[in-house]
Amino acid sequence: MTNNPLGEEKIHKLIIEYSMPAMVGMMVNSLYNVVDRIFIGNSPDLGADGLAGITVAFPIMIILMSMGILFGLGGATLFSIKLGEGKRGEAEKALGNSFSMLLISGVLFMVFGQMLLRPLLSMFGASATVMPYAVEYMRMIFFGAVFQVGSMGMNNFIRADGEPKTAMITMFMGAGMNILLDAVFIFGLKMGMRGAALATVMAQGISFVWVMRYFISGKSKVKIKKENLMPELKIVKRVTALGIPGASLQMANSLLNAILNKNLFLYGGDIAVSAMGIINSLQMLLLLPVIGLRQGLQPIISFNFGAAKKDRVKSAAKQGVAIATVIVVISYSLTRAFPEALIAMFNRDPVLLEFGTKALRIWFFFMPVIGFQIIAASYFQAIGQSKTAMFLTLTRQVILLIPALLIFPRFWGLDGILRAAPFADIFSFMLTGAWFYFSVKNLGTSSLPRRHLS
């Protein structure tokens, strides 16, 4: 344990080594969704209606991604903590059980998704005009559910196994193939929404094969063993508890997008749904470096917490917050300086451009505080305080933003929908800031790590 660089190397060097590949990888991974929307929005056969279709389908895709986070990030957190404690056998069990749960959840999602597709899309706000586009896209996406859940989830273990660059290559490979196949299927073969979805599924399949090759070929330090594949209730419950904060955020995002889409259609029609789909893509693109930073910080904080090196835990958390704040301030500056150009990348419809530019400015008004909120909330997950992490993670999306989306439009109409985001951002920042400050301040006087693990 003492020879593991996670417990010995300088924190800023570890953050660069672990977070930079994750940040780049998450940016690249976001291209799955962003590139689909750019190609669809600029296709003469699809345009704004196609954008609305993929926007309505997006909440379902978020639920799918949450399964990868639940068993992938949750399992990798337990994996890192056990390695930090020197318990290699328990780390191997966490790996094997998590892998099985990823496959099981992917298969179940594929089966039930195909059965309930139209009712789900209707529940998430698909209008009669948009429904055919959304169905054509999601029908194909569901067939690749196992690939998406498996590759996304197991990539966390590659990073926790000490190979962040390999994890980054996995994302590069999948996103690169998606861009290439999107061009071929949408513009070359004129396959429309089905082509965009097929490109995504094939790219995710390639990523999944690459991930499994890492663990099967002998490159990994910790192996997937047959005797660890049978899920054990105790391990699955622990993995689930650690994965719930991140997965809950995704589930909350799904619910948020469903409510948002329905209200946008009610107050602004399909064009408002299309514009917000663009803003969601930009938000993903601009904030995913922070998510990558969070993923890179997780094994650093978890290992040192498990090894009872609390000064290193504090240092990693504080440096993570500082870096995240710099990232979001830069992103915020871009949205202030070039709002119309950012919207125009996806579609140049004059009405969409006008509303999208206005919406972008309002929705991102308090963006500079979001980076802190993400890192500070995930800090609690990394040290095993899953309930606190889940509460703080859901503060913005559930406790504040969803009620605001339901109440504000009654007073300000479409503008009220847009004002809900800055309201939730600033108050969730204040709450998380207070919680984080006292936790980090008192960390040095707390008990042994094992008592923190709920």
FILUMVEX-126267 format. One record per residue (C-alpha): x, y, z; residue number from 1. Coordinates in pm, 1 decimal, m for minus. Layout:
residues N
xx|yy|zz|num
X|Y|Z|NUM;
...
//
This chain:
residues 454
xx|yy|zz|num
0.0|0.0|0.0|1;
286.0|237.4|84.2|2;
424.5|202.4|m269.9|3;
101.8|309.2|m436.0|4;
154.2|656.3|m590.1|5;
m199.9|754.5|m484.6|6;
m73.7|764.6|m129.2|7;
272.7|909.1|m191.5|8;
287.8|1131.0|m501.9|9;
223.9|1506.2|m477.6|10;
m146.9|1582.2|m501.3|11;
m120.8|1830.5|m788.7|12;
72.7|1576.2|m995.0|13;
m189.2|1307.8|m923.3|14;
m468.6|1543.9|m1024.5|15;
m294.6|1611.4|m1354.5|16;
m224.0|1241.5|m1411.3|17;
m572.5|1118.2|m1321.7|18;
m801.6|1409.4|m1398.8|19;
m660.4|1542.0|m1725.0|20;
m724.5|1217.2|m1915.4|21;
m1068.4|1195.3|m1753.7|22;
m1147.2|1557.8|m1841.6|23;
m1038.8|1514.3|m2201.8|24;
m1215.9|1179.8|m2214.4|25;
m1543.0|1322.6|m2083.3|26;
m1524.5|1607.1|m2334.5|27;
m1474.0|1355.6|m2610.5|28;
m1746.4|1129.1|m2470.9|29;
m1991.9|1418.6|m2477.1|30;
m1950.1|1427.7|m2851.7|31;
m2176.5|1121.7|m2874.4|32;
m2473.7|1343.3|m2797.1|33;
m2344.1|1676.9|m2920.4|34;
m2233.2|1549.8|m3260.6|35;
m2564.1|1368.3|m3309.0|36;
m2745.0|1697.6|m3250.5|37;
m2511.9|1895.3|m3477.1|38;
m2552.7|1648.1|m3763.7|39;
m2928.9|1615.7|m3711.3|40;
m2982.2|1992.4|m3675.3|41;
m2790.6|2062.7|m3994.5|42;
m2953.8|1784.4|m4196.8|43;
m3210.0|1923.4|m4446.6|44;
m3430.8|1617.2|m4387.0|45;
m3438.2|1653.6|m4008.6|46;
m3358.8|2009.7|m3889.5|47;
m3543.1|2156.5|m3591.3|48;
m3793.6|1867.6|m3567.6|49;
m3509.1|1617.1|m3551.8|50;
m3344.2|1826.2|m3279.6|51;
m3668.9|1825.1|m3083.9|52;
m3691.3|1446.5|m3127.5|53;
m3349.2|1378.3|m2981.1|54;
m3413.5|1634.5|m2705.5|55;
m3730.9|1454.2|m2599.2|56;
m3546.0|1120.9|m2610.2|57;
m3256.3|1250.8|m2404.7|58;
m3416.1|1193.9|m2058.6|59;
m3439.8|822.0|m2140.6|60;
m3074.8|813.1|m2244.5|61;
m2984.8|982.8|m1915.1|62;
m3154.4|700.3|m1724.0|63;
m2947.7|453.6|m1924.8|64;
m2628.0|642.2|m1837.8|65;
m2726.9|641.5|m1471.2|66;
m2696.6|261.3|m1466.2|67;
m2335.3|290.7|m1577.8|68;
m2271.3|541.2|m1299.1|69;
m2460.2|342.4|m1034.3|70;
m2257.2|23.0|m1070.3|71;
m1950.4|170.7|m1242.4|72;
m1863.7|473.0|m1031.5|73;
m2010.4|314.7|m717.3|74;
m1810.7|m3.0|m770.1|75;
m1491.5|186.6|m854.8|76;
m1525.2|394.4|m537.2|77;
m1550.2|81.0|m322.0|78;
m1268.2|m73.1|m528.6|79;
m1039.5|225.3|m456.0|80;
m1124.0|236.8|m85.8|81;
m1049.8|m134.6|m44.6|82;
m719.4|m101.4|m228.1|83;
m632.4|190.0|m0.9|84;
m707.9|m29.5|301.7|85;
m486.1|m304.0|156.3|86;
m778.1|m545.9|102.8|87;
m711.5|m667.8|m251.6|88;
m951.6|m961.4|m232.1|89;
m1243.5|m735.5|m143.4|90;
m1144.6|m499.5|m425.2|91;
m1160.7|m792.6|m670.4|92;
m1507.0|m882.0|m543.9|93;
m1622.3|m523.6|m597.1|94;
m1494.3|m541.2|m955.9|95;
m1656.9|m875.6|m1038.2|96;
m1992.4|m795.6|m879.7|97;
m2008.6|m454.6|m1045.5|98;
m1934.1|m601.9|m1388.4|99;
m2220.2|m851.2|m1352.3|100;
m2464.4|m583.5|m1240.6|101;
m2369.3|m361.8|m1535.7|102;
m2448.6|m642.6|m1780.6|103;
m2775.3|m735.9|m1606.3|104;
m2898.5|m376.2|m1594.6|105;
m2808.8|m323.7|m1962.1|106;
m3008.9|m627.9|m2072.3|107;
m3310.4|m532.1|m1860.2|108;
m3301.8|m177.6|m1993.8|109;
m3293.0|m304.1|m2352.5|110;
m3592.3|m538.7|m2304.9|111;
m3820.0|m304.2|m2112.5|112;
m3716.3|m4.6|m2320.1|113;
m3833.6|m170.0|m2641.2|114;
m4162.2|m269.7|m2478.1|115;
m4242.9|72.7|m2330.8|116;
m4085.6|307.7|m2585.5|117;
m4387.8|506.4|m2704.4|118;
m4546.5|550.9|m2357.5|119;
m4208.7|667.0|m2224.1|120;
m4160.7|920.8|m2501.9|121;
m4513.5|1048.8|m2455.8|122;
m4452.0|1084.7|m2080.6|123;
m4130.7|1277.5|m2152.1|124;
m4309.1|1531.9|m2370.6|125;
m4301.8|1408.4|m2732.2|126;
m4558.4|1590.2|m2945.0|127;
m4731.3|1424.9|m3240.9|128;
m4487.4|1600.6|m3476.6|129;
m4178.4|1495.8|m3284.3|130;
m4281.3|1138.1|m3188.5|131;
m4173.1|964.4|m3515.9|132;
m3824.4|1116.2|m3493.0|133;
m3783.7|1017.5|m3126.9|134;
m3910.1|661.2|m3181.5|135;
m3678.7|601.6|m3476.5|136;
m3379.6|721.4|m3273.8|137;
m3447.3|543.2|m2944.5|138;
m3553.2|211.6|m3098.8|139;
m3196.6|164.4|m3219.4|140;
m3034.7|311.6|m2906.1|141;
m3204.1|50.7|m2686.7|142;
m3041.7|m232.5|m2882.6|143;
m2701.0|m102.9|m2772.6|144;
m2792.1|m56.7|m2403.5|145;
m2549.4|m325.9|m2282.5|146;
m2262.6|m165.5|m2475.1|147;
m2327.2|182.2|m2333.1|148;
m2375.6|71.8|m1972.6|149;
m2085.0|m173.3|m1985.4|150;
m1826.0|52.0|m2146.4|151;
m1918.7|355.8|m1938.0|152;
m1924.9|162.6|m1610.6|153;
m1608.0|m43.3|m1657.3|154;
m1410.4|259.7|m1771.6|155;
m1424.9|380.9|m1410.3|156;
m1242.7|63.7|m1303.9|157;
m970.0|113.8|m1563.9|158;
m906.9|457.7|m1414.1|159;
m918.1|322.2|m1057.6|160;
m679.9|42.4|m1163.4|161;
m417.0|309.5|m1228.3|162;
m458.0|352.1|m1605.2|163;
m630.7|687.4|m1664.6|164;
m474.6|721.6|m2010.0|165;
m623.6|389.1|m2120.2|166;
m963.2|508.3|m1995.6|167;
m921.6|824.0|m2202.8|168;
m829.7|625.1|m2515.2|169;
m1150.4|425.1|m2473.6|170;
m1354.6|744.3|m2492.2|171;
m1152.8|881.6|m2783.7|172;
m1204.9|563.0|m2978.6|173;
m1580.8|555.3|m2929.7|174;
m1638.5|925.3|m2996.3|175;
m1415.4|924.1|m3303.4|176;
m1606.8|633.5|m3453.9|177;
m1936.5|804.7|m3372.3|178;
m1837.1|1121.5|m3560.1|179;
m1722.1|923.4|m3862.6|180;
m2028.8|698.4|m3872.3|181;
m2267.1|992.2|m3818.4|182;
m2134.1|1154.9|m4134.2|183;
m2164.3|829.6|m4330.1|184;
m2510.4|725.7|m4209.0|185;
m2683.5|1067.7|m4194.6|186;
m2536.3|1250.4|m4494.4|187;
m2390.0|965.7|m4700.1|188;
m2659.2|697.0|m4672.5|189;
m2948.0|933.7|m4580.1|190;
m3053.6|711.1|m4286.8|191;
m3188.2|1001.2|m4078.3|192;
m3251.1|950.2|m3706.3|193;
m3192.2|576.4|m3732.6|194;
m2850.3|644.5|m3881.9|195;
m2753.9|876.4|m3595.4|196;
m2858.2|614.0|m3341.2|197;
m2684.8|330.2|m3529.0|198;
m2361.3|531.8|m3534.1|199;
m2384.6|576.4|m3155.6|200;
m2456.3|207.0|m3090.8|201;
m2172.7|83.7|m3312.0|202;
m1926.8|327.4|m3152.8|203;
m2030.2|217.8|m2804.3|204;
m1991.4|m145.8|m2907.1|205;
m1631.9|m79.4|m3012.1|206;
m1564.7|94.2|m2678.8|207;
m1708.7|m201.1|m2488.8|208;
m1485.8|m449.6|m2672.8|209;
m1182.2|m230.3|m2599.2|210;
m1267.9|m210.7|m2227.6|211;
m1315.0|m585.4|m2196.2|212;
m989.6|m646.4|m2382.1|213;
m809.8|m451.2|m2108.6|214;
m938.5|m681.9|m1835.1|215;
m922.9|m1008.5|m2031.0|216;
m582.2|m969.3|m2198.3|217;
m392.2|m945.3|m1869.2|218;
m313.7|m572.5|m1880.4|219;
m514.0|m494.6|m1566.8|220;
m352.8|m509.1|m1223.2|221;
m670.6|m639.8|m1062.1|222;
m849.2|m915.4|m1254.5|223;
m1210.4|m1011.2|m1318.2|224;
m1235.6|m1359.3|m1168.1|225;
m1517.2|m1607.6|m1232.2|226;
m1572.4|m1668.0|m861.4|227;
m1646.7|m1297.0|m811.6|228;
m1907.9|m1266.0|m1087.8|229;
m2200.1|m1405.2|m888.7|230;
m2357.3|m1096.8|m724.5|231;
m2341.9|m1095.7|m344.9|232;
m2613.6|m894.7|m172.8|233;
m2376.5|m729.3|75.4|234;
m2137.8|m610.4|m196.8|235;
m2412.7|m502.6|m436.2|236;
m2578.3|m300.1|m159.0|237;
m2246.9|m128.4|m78.2|238;
m2171.5|m56.1|m443.4|239;
m2524.7|73.9|m492.5|240;
m2500.8|298.3|m185.7|241;
m2178.7|455.5|m317.0|242;
m2314.9|486.8|m671.0|243;
m2653.3|632.1|m578.7|244;
m2536.7|997.1|m547.8|245;
m2402.5|1007.1|m902.9|246;
m2683.9|792.9|m1042.1|247;
m2944.4|997.2|m858.0|248;
m2809.4|1310.3|m1019.7|249;
m2861.1|1148.7|m1359.1|250;
m3210.5|1027.7|m1267.2|251;
m3290.6|1375.4|m1142.4|252;
m3158.8|1512.3|m1471.0|253;
m3397.2|1280.0|m1652.2|254;
m3695.1|1396.8|m1447.4|255;
m3578.4|1755.7|m1485.3|256;
m3555.4|1724.7|m1863.9|257;
m3899.5|1565.5|m1883.3|258;
m4059.4|1849.9|m1685.0|259;
m3854.6|2105.6|m1875.5|260;
m3958.6|1966.7|m2214.9|261;
m4326.7|1958.7|m2121.8|262;
m4321.5|2319.0|m1995.3|263;
m4118.1|2439.8|m2291.2|264;
m4369.7|2285.7|m2529.8|265;
m4659.8|2433.9|m2330.7|266;
m4518.2|2788.9|m2322.6|267;
m4302.2|2798.9|m2638.2|268;
m4383.4|2503.4|m2866.6|269;
m4142.5|2263.6|m3043.3|270;
m3899.3|2544.8|m3131.5|271;
m3840.4|2613.0|m2760.6|272;
m3780.2|2240.2|m2702.8|273;
m3527.1|2237.7|m2988.4|274;
m3345.2|2543.3|m2851.5|275;
m3320.7|2399.8|m2502.0|276;
m3187.7|2077.8|m2651.4|277;
m2900.9|2283.5|m2793.0|278;
m2843.6|2454.0|m2457.7|279;
m2837.3|2115.6|m2283.1|280;
m2571.6|1998.2|m2529.4|281;
m2364.5|2309.7|m2467.4|282;
m2405.7|2272.5|m2091.9|283;
m2284.5|1914.4|m2119.0|284;
m1989.4|2014.7|m2333.1|285;
m1888.1|2301.9|m2102.4|286;
m1937.5|2122.6|m1769.4|287;
m1805.7|1777.6|m1854.3|288;
m1444.4|1882.7|m1787.6|289;
m1557.7|1932.2|m1427.1|290;
m1719.6|1586.9|m1429.9|291;
m1390.8|1448.0|m1560.4|292;
m1205.1|1630.1|m1283.9|293;
m1447.5|1474.0|m1035.2|294;
m1378.7|1126.7|m1173.2|295;
m1004.3|1180.0|m1152.0|296;
m1027.1|1307.4|m794.1|297;
m1238.3|1011.7|m678.3|298;
m961.7|746.2|m656.0|299;
m717.2|1001.9|m508.2|300;
m952.8|1104.7|m228.0|301;
m1092.9|754.7|m171.0|302;
m750.7|586.3|m150.9|303;
m605.8|843.2|90.4|304;
m920.6|838.6|301.9|305;
m897.8|459.0|321.9|306;
m529.1|493.9|414.6|307;
m618.0|753.2|685.8|308;
m404.1|1024.1|518.3|309;
m642.7|1307.7|590.2|310;
m412.0|1597.7|504.9|311;
m386.6|1457.4|154.2|312;
m765.7|1422.2|139.3|313;
m807.0|1790.4|232.3|314;
m544.7|1901.0|m17.1|315;
m703.5|1705.1|m302.8|316;
m1049.7|1842.2|m224.1|317;
m934.8|2205.4|m206.3|318;
m725.3|2184.3|m521.9|319;
m1014.6|2015.4|m702.1|320;
m1251.2|2297.8|m608.6|321;
m1003.4|2561.5|m729.3|322;
m949.7|2391.5|m1066.3|323;
m1323.6|2338.0|m1117.3|324;
m1391.7|2706.2|m1053.2|325;
m1134.5|2813.3|m1312.5|326;
m1292.4|2577.4|m1568.8|327;
m1647.9|2705.4|m1523.3|328;
m1539.6|3070.4|m1527.3|329;
m1374.4|3013.3|m1865.8|330;
m1687.4|2833.5|m1992.1|331;
m1907.6|3114.2|m1859.3|332;
m1697.9|3370.2|m2046.4|333;
m1755.8|3183.4|m2372.1|334;
m2133.6|3189.7|m2324.9|335;
m2121.6|3563.9|m2259.9|336;
m1896.3|3644.8|m2556.0|337;
m2032.6|3414.5|m2830.7|338;
m2390.3|3306.3|m2745.6|339;
m2531.1|3330.8|m3099.1|340;
m2233.4|3152.1|m3256.4|341;
m2267.7|2866.0|m3007.6|342;
m2636.5|2817.7|m3093.4|343;
m2569.5|2850.1|m3467.8|344;
m2338.1|2545.0|m3462.2|345;
m2650.6|2329.6|m3432.4|346;
m2910.6|2511.1|m3641.3|347;
m2951.1|2852.4|m3807.2|348;
m3328.1|2888.4|m3800.7|349;
m3382.8|3261.2|m3720.4|350;
m3651.7|3201.0|m3457.5|351;
m3446.1|2928.2|m3292.0|352;
m3136.9|3149.6|m3294.7|353;
m3319.8|3440.7|m3131.3|354;
m3474.8|3238.6|m2851.5|355;
m3168.9|3016.5|m2805.1|356;
m2934.1|3313.2|m2760.5|357;
m3160.7|3471.6|m2501.2|358;
m3211.2|3140.2|m2319.9|359;
m2837.3|3070.4|m2311.6|360;
m2761.8|3400.7|m2140.4|361;
m3027.7|3355.7|m1870.3|362;
m2986.5|2980.5|m1807.7|363;
m2609.1|3013.1|m1747.2|364;
m2625.7|3334.1|m1541.4|365;
m2471.9|3179.4|m1225.9|366;
m2258.9|2921.7|m1403.5|367;
m1934.5|3019.6|m1218.6|368;
m2058.0|2854.6|m894.8|369;
m2155.4|2520.4|m1050.2|370;
m1802.4|2377.5|m1053.9|371;
m1767.1|2413.6|m678.1|372;
m2106.2|2251.1|m618.8|373;
m2017.8|1945.8|m830.3|374;
m1676.7|1883.5|m670.2|375;
m1784.8|1960.4|m313.6|376;
m2086.4|1728.6|m331.8|377;
m1885.5|1443.6|m488.7|378;
m1620.1|1479.0|m216.0|379;
m1864.1|1321.6|29.1|380;
m1917.4|1028.6|m205.2|381;
m1541.8|973.8|m234.9|382;
m1504.4|946.0|145.0|383;
m1797.8|703.7|168.8|384;
m2063.5|943.3|304.5|385;
m2312.9|845.9|38.2|386;
m2626.0|986.5|204.3|387;
m2475.6|1334.3|241.2|388;
m2343.2|1318.6|m113.6|389;
m2682.3|1218.9|m249.2|390;
m2861.8|1498.5|m63.8|391;
m2621.4|1768.6|m179.6|392;
m2607.5|1631.0|m533.0|393;
m2986.3|1641.9|m563.4|394;
m3022.8|1986.3|m405.8|395;
m2997.2|2174.8|m732.7|396;
m3183.5|1934.3|m961.3|397;
m3467.1|1816.3|m737.7|398;
m3508.4|2029.0|m426.4|399;
m3465.0|2366.3|m598.5|400;
m3477.0|2349.8|m978.0|401;
m3777.8|2125.1|m1037.3|402;
m4009.7|2322.9|m805.4|403;
m3886.3|2645.0|m964.8|404;
m3964.8|2506.7|m1311.3|405;
m4317.9|2431.8|m1197.4|406;
m4379.9|2760.7|m1013.9|407;
m4189.1|3036.1|m1197.1|408;
m4369.9|3000.0|m1536.0|409;
m4697.6|3078.3|m1361.9|410;
m4563.7|3428.1|m1295.1|411;
m4321.5|3494.2|m1584.3|412;
m4421.9|3246.2|m1856.7|413;
m4138.7|3121.6|m2075.9|414;
m3891.6|3356.8|m1906.5|415;
m3979.6|3195.5|m1574.3|416;
m3855.4|2859.4|m1703.6|417;
m3520.4|3016.7|m1787.6|418;
m3489.1|3201.2|m1454.6|419;
m3531.3|2876.1|m1260.1|420;
m3172.8|2765.2|m1335.4|421;
m2982.0|3062.7|m1186.0|422;
m3212.4|3051.9|m881.8|423;
m3123.5|2686.3|m817.8|424;
m2753.0|2740.1|m889.7|425;
m2693.9|3011.4|m631.6|426;
m2889.0|2855.3|m344.6|427;
m2746.2|2504.3|m394.2|428;
m2399.5|2661.5|m397.1|429;
m2462.7|2828.0|m61.4|430;
m2591.4|2509.6|102.2|431;
m2316.1|2284.8|m33.4|432;
m2050.6|2542.5|56.0|433;
m2148.4|2545.9|423.0|434;
m2160.3|2165.4|443.4|435;
m1826.9|2123.2|266.7|436;
m1649.6|2384.0|479.9|437;
m1738.8|2221.8|811.8|438;
m1668.5|1869.7|687.0|439;
m1319.8|1951.9|560.9|440;
m1245.8|2158.9|872.2|441;
m1340.7|1868.7|1102.6|442;
m1186.6|1588.0|894.9|443;
m862.9|1583.2|1094.9|444;
m1049.6|1514.2|1420.7|445;
m1282.3|1245.5|1280.5|446;
m1267.3|874.3|1354.5|447;
m1115.7|596.0|1146.2|448;
m1228.1|574.6|780.2|449;
m1423.0|255.2|830.5|450;
m1666.4|430.5|1060.4|451;
m1751.9|679.2|787.1|452;
m1854.4|406.8|546.3|453;
m2228.6|372.5|564.6|454;
//
